[in-house]
Amino acid sequence: MSKTDVSKANGPEPERKVVQVVAALLRDGERFLICQRPAHKARALLWEFVGGKVEPGETKAQALRRECREELDIEIDVGSEYTAVDHVYPDITIRLTLFNARLSPGSGPPRALEHNDLKWITAAEIPQYEFCPADKDILALLKTDFLNRGQTPSTNKREATAMLDSKRINLTEDGRVYLVPYILDASAEMPLSEGRPALVVIPGGGYQALSDREGEPIAMAFAAQGFQTFVLHYSVGQYASFPNPLIDLMRAMKVVRDNAAAWHIDPGHIAVVGFSAGGHLTASLGVYWNDPEITALAGVDPEDARPNALILCYPVITSQFKAEQGTIRTAARGHEDEPEIIHKLSLDKHVGPHTPPCYIAHTFFDSVVPVENSLAFANALAAAEVPFEIHVTQDGVHGLALGNHVTSLGPLLSNSKFAVWVNGSADWLRRLFGYEGPDDMRYPSAIERRR
Protein backbone atom coordinates (compact mmCIF):
# COMPACT_ATOMS: atom_id res chain seq x y z
CA MET A 1 0.00 0.00 0.00
CA SER A 2 1.39 3.42 -0.91
CA LYS A 3 1.84 6.29 1.54
CA THR A 4 -1.08 8.01 -0.16
CA ASP A 5 -3.29 4.97 0.41
CA VAL A 6 -2.29 4.84 4.08
CA SER A 7 -3.14 8.54 4.45
CA LYS A 8 -6.53 8.02 2.85
CA ALA A 9 -7.22 4.98 5.02
CA ASN A 10 -6.37 6.80 8.22
CA GLY A 11 -8.06 10.06 7.19
CA PRO A 12 -6.38 13.42 6.59
CA GLU A 13 -3.81 14.53 9.14
CA PRO A 14 -5.32 17.27 11.31
CA GLU A 15 -3.88 20.73 10.67
CA ARG A 16 -1.51 21.68 13.48
CA LYS A 17 -1.96 25.11 15.07
CA VAL A 18 1.02 27.49 14.71
CA VAL A 19 1.67 29.78 17.67
CA GLN A 20 3.91 32.84 17.33
CA VAL A 21 6.16 33.12 20.40
CA VAL A 22 8.81 35.71 21.21
CA ALA A 23 11.65 35.52 23.71
CA ALA A 24 14.40 37.84 24.96
CA LEU A 25 18.12 37.22 25.05
CA LEU A 26 18.78 39.51 28.02
CA ARG A 27 22.46 39.96 28.68
CA ASP A 28 24.63 41.14 31.54
CA GLY A 29 28.21 41.08 30.31
CA GLU A 30 29.14 37.43 29.77
CA ARG A 31 25.88 36.13 31.23
CA PHE A 32 22.33 35.84 29.94
CA LEU A 33 19.05 35.37 31.79
CA ILE A 34 17.08 32.11 31.91
CA CYS A 35 13.82 31.37 33.75
CA GLN A 36 12.48 28.15 35.30
CA ARG A 37 8.87 27.33 34.47
CA PRO A 38 6.51 26.87 37.47
CA ALA A 39 5.60 23.36 38.67
CA HIS A 40 1.90 23.70 37.81
CA LYS A 41 2.36 24.50 34.11
CA ALA A 42 3.21 22.39 31.08
CA ARG A 43 6.92 21.55 30.77
CA ALA A 44 7.15 22.04 34.54
CA LEU A 45 10.50 23.16 36.02
CA LEU A 46 12.24 23.26 32.64
CA TRP A 47 14.28 26.35 31.81
CA GLU A 48 13.50 28.85 29.08
CA PHE A 49 14.08 32.39 27.88
CA VAL A 50 11.64 35.01 29.10
CA GLY A 51 8.81 35.64 26.64
CA GLY A 52 5.48 34.36 25.46
CA LYS A 53 2.75 34.42 22.82
CA VAL A 54 2.17 37.28 20.44
CA GLU A 55 -1.41 38.39 20.95
CA PRO A 56 -3.64 39.63 18.10
CA GLY A 57 -2.85 43.23 17.18
CA GLU A 58 0.61 43.18 18.76
CA THR A 59 3.96 43.44 17.04
CA LYS A 60 6.62 41.02 18.21
CA ALA A 61 8.47 43.80 20.02
CA GLN A 62 5.31 44.94 21.79
CA ALA A 63 4.54 41.39 22.87
CA LEU A 64 8.04 40.89 24.22
CA ARG A 65 7.98 44.09 26.23
CA ARG A 66 4.56 43.15 27.67
CA GLU A 67 5.72 39.65 28.63
CA CYS A 68 8.79 41.05 30.37
CA ARG A 69 6.61 43.41 32.41
CA GLU A 70 4.17 40.65 33.36
CA GLU A 71 6.75 37.94 34.09
CA LEU A 72 9.76 39.87 35.42
CA ASP A 73 8.52 43.39 36.28
CA ILE A 74 11.12 44.97 33.97
CA GLU A 75 11.23 47.35 31.03
CA ILE A 76 13.42 46.34 28.08
CA ASP A 77 14.79 47.79 24.86
CA VAL A 78 14.20 45.27 22.07
CA GLY A 79 17.11 45.00 19.63
CA SER A 80 17.71 42.99 16.49
CA GLU A 81 16.39 39.48 15.87
CA TYR A 82 18.97 36.94 17.04
CA THR A 83 17.44 33.83 15.48
CA ALA A 84 14.10 32.12 14.81
CA VAL A 85 13.10 28.43 14.93
CA ASP A 86 10.01 26.27 14.48
CA HIS A 87 9.48 23.49 16.99
CA VAL A 88 6.77 20.87 16.52
CA TYR A 89 4.97 19.62 19.63
CA PRO A 90 2.29 16.89 19.38
CA ASP A 91 -0.53 19.44 19.40
CA ILE A 92 0.98 22.71 18.16
CA THR A 93 3.94 24.19 16.31
CA ILE A 94 5.84 26.89 18.18
CA ARG A 95 7.37 29.54 15.94
CA LEU A 96 9.93 31.05 18.33
CA THR A 97 11.75 34.32 17.59
CA LEU A 98 14.59 35.26 19.93
CA PHE A 99 15.55 38.95 20.12
CA ASN A 100 18.63 40.65 21.49
CA ALA A 101 17.43 42.82 24.37
CA ARG A 102 18.69 44.99 27.19
CA LEU A 103 17.19 46.36 30.39
CA SER A 104 15.92 49.88 29.70
CA PRO A 105 17.60 52.71 31.61
CA GLY A 106 15.76 53.13 34.89
CA SER A 107 14.32 49.61 34.93
CA GLY A 108 14.58 47.63 38.13
CA PRO A 109 16.18 44.16 38.26
CA PRO A 110 14.23 41.11 37.07
CA ARG A 111 11.89 39.53 39.64
CA ALA A 112 10.29 36.08 39.24
CA LEU A 113 6.59 37.00 39.24
CA GLU A 114 5.43 33.88 37.36
CA HIS A 115 8.52 31.65 37.20
CA ASN A 116 9.90 29.28 39.81
CA ASP A 117 13.44 30.73 39.60
CA LEU A 118 15.74 32.99 37.59
CA LYS A 119 19.42 32.49 36.78
CA TRP A 120 22.10 34.52 35.02
CA ILE A 121 24.37 31.95 33.34
CA THR A 122 27.31 31.85 30.96
CA ALA A 123 27.41 29.83 27.75
CA ALA A 124 29.69 27.29 29.42
CA GLU A 125 26.98 26.61 32.04
CA ILE A 126 24.25 25.69 29.52
CA PRO A 127 24.68 21.88 30.01
CA GLN A 128 23.86 22.24 33.72
CA TYR A 129 20.21 23.12 32.97
CA GLU A 130 17.35 21.22 31.31
CA PHE A 131 15.64 23.48 28.79
CA CYS A 132 12.28 23.39 27.05
CA PRO A 133 12.50 21.58 23.70
CA ALA A 134 11.82 24.73 21.67
CA ASP A 135 14.63 26.58 23.46
CA LYS A 136 17.00 23.65 23.00
CA ASP A 137 16.83 24.23 19.25
CA ILE A 138 18.71 27.52 19.59
CA LEU A 139 21.12 26.68 22.42
CA ALA A 140 23.77 25.12 20.20
CA LEU A 141 23.91 28.27 18.09
CA LEU A 142 23.92 30.44 21.20
CA LYS A 143 26.73 28.49 22.84
CA THR A 144 28.87 28.57 19.71
CA ASP A 145 28.27 32.26 19.20
CA PHE A 146 29.10 33.19 22.81
CA LEU A 147 32.24 31.07 23.01
CA ASN A 148 33.57 31.93 19.57
CA ARG A 149 33.05 35.65 20.02
CA GLY A 150 34.50 36.09 23.46
CA GLN A 151 31.12 35.68 25.19
CA THR A 152 29.52 38.51 23.15
CA PRO A 153 26.62 37.18 21.06
CA SER A 154 25.96 38.80 17.73
CA THR A 155 23.94 38.15 14.64
CA ASN A 156 25.00 34.87 13.01
CA LYS A 157 26.35 34.80 9.48
CA ARG A 158 23.08 33.64 7.89
CA GLU A 159 21.19 36.50 9.52
CA ALA A 160 23.93 39.00 8.70
CA THR A 161 23.64 37.99 5.04
CA ALA A 162 19.87 38.36 5.22
CA MET A 163 20.37 41.89 6.59
CA LEU A 164 22.45 42.77 3.54
CA ASP A 165 19.92 41.25 1.16
CA SER A 166 17.25 43.51 2.62
CA LYS A 167 19.33 46.59 1.56
CA ARG A 168 18.65 48.33 4.86
CA ILE A 169 18.98 47.52 8.53
CA ASN A 170 16.25 49.12 10.63
CA LEU A 171 17.46 50.60 13.91
CA THR A 172 14.00 51.66 15.08
CA GLU A 173 10.82 49.63 15.13
CA ASP A 174 9.08 52.03 12.74
CA GLY A 175 11.94 51.95 10.22
CA ARG A 176 12.55 55.70 10.56
CA VAL A 177 16.23 55.21 11.45
CA TYR A 178 18.18 52.72 9.38
CA LEU A 179 21.60 51.73 8.09
CA VAL A 180 22.33 50.98 4.41
CA PRO A 181 25.32 48.63 3.93
CA TYR A 182 27.68 48.39 0.96
CA ILE A 183 29.64 45.20 1.58
CA LEU A 184 32.52 43.87 -0.53
CA ASP A 185 33.17 40.13 -0.77
CA ALA A 186 36.34 38.54 0.57
CA SER A 187 38.68 36.68 -1.76
CA ALA A 188 41.70 34.43 -1.29
CA GLU A 189 43.39 36.46 -4.02
CA MET A 190 43.15 39.57 -1.80
CA PRO A 191 44.51 38.63 1.64
CA LEU A 192 43.52 41.97 3.19
CA SER A 193 39.88 41.55 2.16
CA GLU A 194 39.13 39.34 5.19
CA GLY A 195 39.62 42.20 7.62
CA ARG A 196 38.76 45.41 5.84
CA PRO A 197 38.44 48.81 7.51
CA ALA A 198 34.87 50.15 7.67
CA LEU A 199 33.45 53.63 7.21
CA VAL A 200 30.07 54.83 8.48
CA VAL A 201 28.82 57.77 6.38
CA ILE A 202 26.80 60.56 8.05
CA PRO A 203 25.14 62.92 5.54
CA GLY A 204 24.43 66.55 6.39
CA GLY A 205 21.22 68.52 6.16
CA GLY A 206 21.09 70.81 9.19
CA TYR A 207 19.45 68.05 11.29
CA GLN A 208 16.32 68.83 9.21
CA ALA A 209 16.89 66.41 6.31
CA LEU A 210 19.60 64.18 4.85
CA SER A 211 21.56 65.04 1.72
CA ASP A 212 21.61 62.30 -0.92
CA ARG A 213 24.80 63.87 -2.30
CA GLU A 214 26.58 63.15 0.98
CA GLY A 215 25.31 59.57 1.34
CA GLU A 216 25.62 56.83 -1.24
CA PRO A 217 28.18 58.63 -3.48
CA ILE A 218 30.52 58.88 -0.50
CA ALA A 219 29.99 55.21 0.38
CA MET A 220 30.71 54.14 -3.20
CA ALA A 221 33.85 56.27 -3.42
CA PHE A 222 35.32 54.63 -0.32
CA ALA A 223 34.11 51.16 -1.34
CA ALA A 224 36.27 51.63 -4.43
CA GLN A 225 39.17 52.22 -2.02
CA GLY A 226 38.57 48.86 -0.30
CA PHE A 227 36.42 49.98 2.65
CA GLN A 228 33.22 48.33 3.83
CA THR A 229 30.81 51.25 3.95
CA PHE A 230 27.47 52.12 5.55
CA VAL A 231 25.17 55.14 5.24
CA LEU A 232 23.23 56.06 8.37
CA HIS A 233 19.76 57.60 8.01
CA TYR A 234 19.48 59.15 11.46
CA SER A 235 16.86 61.16 13.36
CA VAL A 236 16.10 64.56 11.81
CA GLY A 237 13.41 67.23 12.06
CA GLN A 238 11.12 66.76 15.04
CA TYR A 239 13.21 63.80 16.23
CA ALA A 240 16.61 65.53 16.04
CA SER A 241 16.82 66.95 19.56
CA PHE A 242 20.14 66.11 21.24
CA PRO A 243 21.13 63.34 21.91
CA ASN A 244 18.70 61.39 19.68
CA PRO A 245 20.86 61.37 16.51
CA LEU A 246 23.89 60.43 18.59
CA ILE A 247 21.99 57.49 20.07
CA ASP A 248 21.19 56.37 16.51
CA LEU A 249 24.87 56.53 15.55
CA MET A 250 25.98 54.64 18.65
CA ARG A 251 23.53 51.85 17.84
CA ALA A 252 24.72 51.78 14.23
CA MET A 253 28.33 51.40 15.42
CA LYS A 254 27.27 48.44 17.54
CA VAL A 255 25.55 46.77 14.57
CA VAL A 256 28.71 47.10 12.49
CA ARG A 257 30.91 45.72 15.28
CA ASP A 258 28.50 42.89 16.13
CA ASN A 259 28.64 41.71 12.52
CA ALA A 260 32.30 42.42 11.85
CA ALA A 261 33.28 38.79 11.24
CA ALA A 262 30.37 38.09 8.88
CA TRP A 263 31.01 41.31 6.95
CA HIS A 264 34.82 40.87 6.73
CA ILE A 265 35.54 43.92 8.91
CA ASP A 266 38.34 44.56 11.40
CA PRO A 267 36.31 45.68 14.46
CA GLY A 268 39.20 47.88 15.62
CA HIS A 269 39.26 49.83 12.34
CA ILE A 270 35.84 51.50 12.10
CA ALA A 271 35.86 55.16 11.08
CA VAL A 272 33.04 57.68 10.67
CA VAL A 273 32.81 60.46 8.06
CA GLY A 274 30.35 63.33 8.44
CA PHE A 275 29.37 66.44 6.49
CA SER A 276 28.12 69.76 7.88
CA ALA A 277 25.47 68.80 10.50
CA GLY A 278 26.56 65.20 9.89
CA GLY A 279 30.03 66.41 10.84
CA HIS A 280 28.57 67.72 14.08
CA LEU A 281 27.07 64.30 14.74
CA THR A 282 30.34 62.57 13.81
CA ALA A 283 32.38 64.83 16.08
CA SER A 284 29.76 64.30 18.83
CA LEU A 285 30.51 60.59 18.70
CA GLY A 286 34.21 61.39 18.88
CA VAL A 287 33.82 63.28 22.15
CA TYR A 288 30.83 61.46 23.75
CA TRP A 289 31.32 57.78 22.80
CA ASN A 290 32.23 57.03 26.42
CA ASP A 291 29.61 59.28 28.05
CA PRO A 292 27.85 56.98 30.56
CA GLU A 293 24.50 58.76 30.40
CA ILE A 294 24.27 58.75 26.59
CA THR A 295 25.53 55.19 26.17
CA ALA A 296 22.96 54.06 28.74
CA LEU A 297 20.22 55.75 26.72
CA ALA A 298 21.54 54.02 23.58
CA GLY A 299 21.76 50.69 25.39
CA VAL A 300 25.31 50.08 24.16
CA ASP A 301 28.66 49.46 25.75
CA PRO A 302 31.04 52.40 25.19
CA GLU A 303 33.56 50.18 23.42
CA ASP A 304 30.85 49.14 20.95
CA ALA A 305 30.16 52.81 20.14
CA ARG A 306 33.81 53.87 19.94
CA PRO A 307 35.01 55.31 16.61
CA ASN A 308 38.61 54.53 15.70
CA ALA A 309 38.95 57.60 13.46
CA LEU A 310 36.88 60.58 12.27
CA ILE A 311 36.71 62.40 8.93
CA LEU A 312 35.03 65.80 9.23
CA CYS A 313 34.03 67.68 6.07
CA TYR A 314 33.00 71.32 6.63
CA PRO A 315 31.63 70.29 10.07
CA VAL A 316 29.41 72.30 12.39
CA ILE A 317 31.36 72.30 15.66
CA THR A 318 30.44 75.18 17.92
CA SER A 319 27.24 76.59 19.40
CA GLN A 320 29.01 79.83 20.24
CA PHE A 321 31.28 82.06 18.13
CA LYS A 322 30.84 81.44 14.36
CA ALA A 323 28.08 78.90 14.98
CA GLU A 324 25.75 77.66 12.22
CA GLN A 325 22.65 78.67 14.12
CA GLY A 326 20.07 76.64 12.17
CA THR A 327 21.80 73.34 12.93
CA ILE A 328 22.34 74.25 16.58
CA ARG A 329 18.72 75.41 17.05
CA THR A 330 17.42 72.10 15.73
CA ALA A 331 19.79 70.06 17.90
CA ALA A 332 18.87 72.16 20.94
CA ARG A 333 15.09 71.90 20.43
CA GLY A 334 13.49 71.30 23.81
CA HIS A 335 16.71 72.32 25.60
CA GLU A 336 16.61 76.07 24.95
CA ASP A 337 16.63 76.87 28.68
CA GLU A 338 19.32 74.31 29.53
CA PRO A 339 22.71 76.02 29.21
CA GLU A 340 24.53 72.77 29.99
CA ILE A 341 23.06 71.16 26.87
CA ILE A 342 23.92 74.19 24.72
CA HIS A 343 27.46 73.92 26.08
CA LYS A 344 27.54 70.23 25.19
CA LEU A 345 26.77 71.14 21.57
CA SER A 346 30.07 73.08 21.38
CA LEU A 347 32.12 70.01 20.66
CA ASP A 348 35.55 71.66 20.73
CA LYS A 349 34.98 72.18 24.47
CA HIS A 350 34.80 68.43 25.06
CA VAL A 351 37.79 67.08 23.11
CA GLY A 352 40.17 64.96 25.17
CA PRO A 353 42.69 62.15 24.91
CA HIS A 354 39.75 59.79 24.35
CA THR A 355 38.91 61.54 21.04
CA PRO A 356 40.15 59.51 18.05
CA PRO A 357 42.50 60.83 15.34
CA CYS A 358 40.80 63.13 12.83
CA TYR A 359 41.04 64.21 9.20
CA ILE A 360 39.38 67.60 8.57
CA ALA A 361 38.51 69.26 5.24
CA HIS A 362 37.00 72.73 4.83
CA THR A 363 37.12 75.79 2.56
CA PHE A 364 38.03 79.32 3.60
CA PHE A 365 35.14 80.87 1.71
CA ASP A 366 32.44 78.60 3.17
CA SER A 367 29.75 81.15 4.05
CA VAL A 368 27.35 78.68 5.69
CA VAL A 369 29.62 76.93 8.19
CA PRO A 370 32.61 79.23 8.78
CA VAL A 371 36.05 77.62 8.67
CA GLU A 372 36.54 78.68 12.30
CA ASN A 373 34.46 75.63 13.24
CA SER A 374 37.13 73.27 11.88
CA LEU A 375 39.96 75.40 13.23
CA ALA A 376 38.44 75.36 16.73
CA PHE A 377 38.23 71.57 16.67
CA ALA A 378 41.78 71.26 15.33
CA ASN A 379 43.08 73.55 18.08
CA ALA A 380 41.30 71.42 20.69
CA LEU A 381 42.79 68.25 19.19
CA ALA A 382 46.27 69.77 19.31
CA ALA A 383 45.78 70.79 22.94
CA ALA A 384 44.73 67.23 23.79
CA GLU A 385 47.65 65.78 21.77
CA VAL A 386 45.29 63.91 19.45
CA PRO A 387 46.79 63.37 15.95
CA PHE A 388 45.01 65.04 13.04
CA GLU A 389 45.35 66.31 9.48
CA ILE A 390 43.55 69.43 8.33
CA HIS A 391 43.16 70.63 4.75
CA VAL A 392 41.69 74.08 4.12
CA THR A 393 41.14 75.02 0.48
CA GLN A 394 40.86 78.73 -0.16
CA ASP A 395 38.04 78.65 -2.70
CA GLY A 396 34.82 76.68 -2.48
CA VAL A 397 31.24 76.92 -1.29
CA HIS A 398 29.53 74.90 1.42
CA GLY A 399 28.30 71.37 0.66
CA LEU A 400 30.88 70.25 -1.90
CA ALA A 401 30.52 66.55 -0.98
CA LEU A 402 32.94 64.67 -3.31
CA GLY A 403 33.74 67.94 -5.06
CA ASN A 404 33.50 66.35 -8.51
CA HIS A 405 30.94 65.71 -11.27
CA VAL A 406 29.33 62.82 -9.34
CA THR A 407 27.85 65.07 -6.65
CA SER A 408 27.81 68.37 -8.55
CA LEU A 409 24.64 70.40 -9.09
CA GLY A 410 26.57 72.95 -11.14
CA PRO A 411 30.00 74.51 -11.54
CA LEU A 412 30.12 75.88 -7.98
CA LEU A 413 29.95 72.36 -6.56
CA SER A 414 32.80 71.01 -8.68
CA ASN A 415 36.08 71.87 -7.04
CA SER A 416 39.17 69.84 -7.94
CA LYS A 417 41.21 71.41 -5.13
CA PHE A 418 38.73 70.30 -2.48
CA ALA A 419 38.07 66.92 -4.15
CA VAL A 420 41.50 65.63 -3.10
CA TRP A 421 40.03 65.00 0.37
CA VAL A 422 38.68 61.60 -0.75
CA ASN A 423 42.01 60.05 -1.73
CA GLY A 424 43.79 62.03 0.97
CA SER A 425 41.59 60.79 3.80
CA ALA A 426 41.54 57.21 2.45
CA ASP A 427 45.35 57.17 2.41
CA TRP A 428 45.39 58.70 5.88
CA LEU A 429 43.05 55.99 7.20
CA ARG A 430 45.15 53.21 5.66
CA ARG A 431 48.29 54.60 7.29
CA LEU A 432 46.48 55.13 10.60
CA PHE A 433 45.13 51.57 10.63
CA GLY A 434 48.27 49.99 9.20
CA TYR A 435 46.09 48.67 6.36
CA GLU A 436 48.28 48.81 3.28
CA GLY A 437 49.27 46.69 0.31
CA PRO A 438 51.62 43.68 0.71
CA ASP A 439 54.73 45.82 0.13
CA ASP A 440 53.78 48.13 2.98
CA MET A 441 52.50 45.69 5.58
CA ARG A 442 55.21 46.73 8.06
CA TYR A 443 54.14 50.39 8.24
CA PRO A 444 53.64 51.18 11.98
CA SER A 445 50.18 52.63 12.39
CA ALA A 446 49.64 55.93 14.19
CA ILE A 447 47.57 54.07 16.74
CA GLU A 448 50.52 51.84 17.60
CA ARG A 449 52.86 54.85 17.73
CA ARG A 450 50.52 56.54 20.22
CA ARG A 451 50.79 53.53 22.50
Number of C-alpha atoms within 10 A of each C-alpha: 5 7 8 9 10 11 11 11 9 9 9 9 8 7 8 12 12 14 16 16 20 25 28 30 23 21 18 13 10 15 19 18 18 21 23 24 23 16 12 9 9 10 15 13 19 17 24 24 21 23 26 20 18 19 13 7 8 12 11 21 21 15 21 28 20 20 22 22 17 14 18 21 17 19 21 22 18 23 20 18 18 21 17 16 14 16 15 15 12 6 11 13 16 19 17 23 19 23 22 19 21 18 20 16 15 11 11 12 10 16 15 14 13 13 19 16 15 19 12 14 17 18 19 13 11 16 10 8 13 14 22 18 15 18 18 16 16 17 15 12 13 21 19 15 18 18 15 11 13 9 19 14 24 24 21 19 14 10 17 20 15 12 16 15 11 11 12 19 21 19 21 15 14 8 12 13 20 21 25 22 23 21 18 18 9 16 10 8 7 10 12 17 19 18 20 22 25 29 29 29 29 30 30 29 19 25 27 18 16 21 18 14 18 25 23 20 17 26 24 16 17 21 18 10 14 18 26 29 26 27 25 25 26 27 24 20 15 11 17 21 20 22 20 18 24 26 23 20 29 26 23 26 27 21 21 25 24 20 20 24 19 18 25 20 24 18 21 18 21 27 25 28 27 28 29 29 29 31 27 31 31 32 31 24 26 26 22 23 25 18 11 13 11 19 22 16 16 22 22 19 17 19 14 21 27 24 27 23 24 27 30 28 30 33 29 36 34 26 21 14 11 15 18 22 16 14 23 24 17 20 30 22 15 11 15 12 10 10 11 10 15 19 15 19 24 23 24 24 15 19 24 17 13 15 26 22 23 26 22 24 24 31 23 17 16 18 12 17 27 22 22 19 25 27 17 18 25 22 14 18 22 14 12 14 14 19 18 17 14 18 16 19 17 13 14 22 19 20 24 25 30 24 22 19 13 14 18 17 12 9 10 14 21 21 20 13 15 23 17 15 24 19 13 14 22 18 15 19 27 19 18 22 23 19 21 16 12 10 7 11 12 11 14 14 16 16 16 10 8 9 5
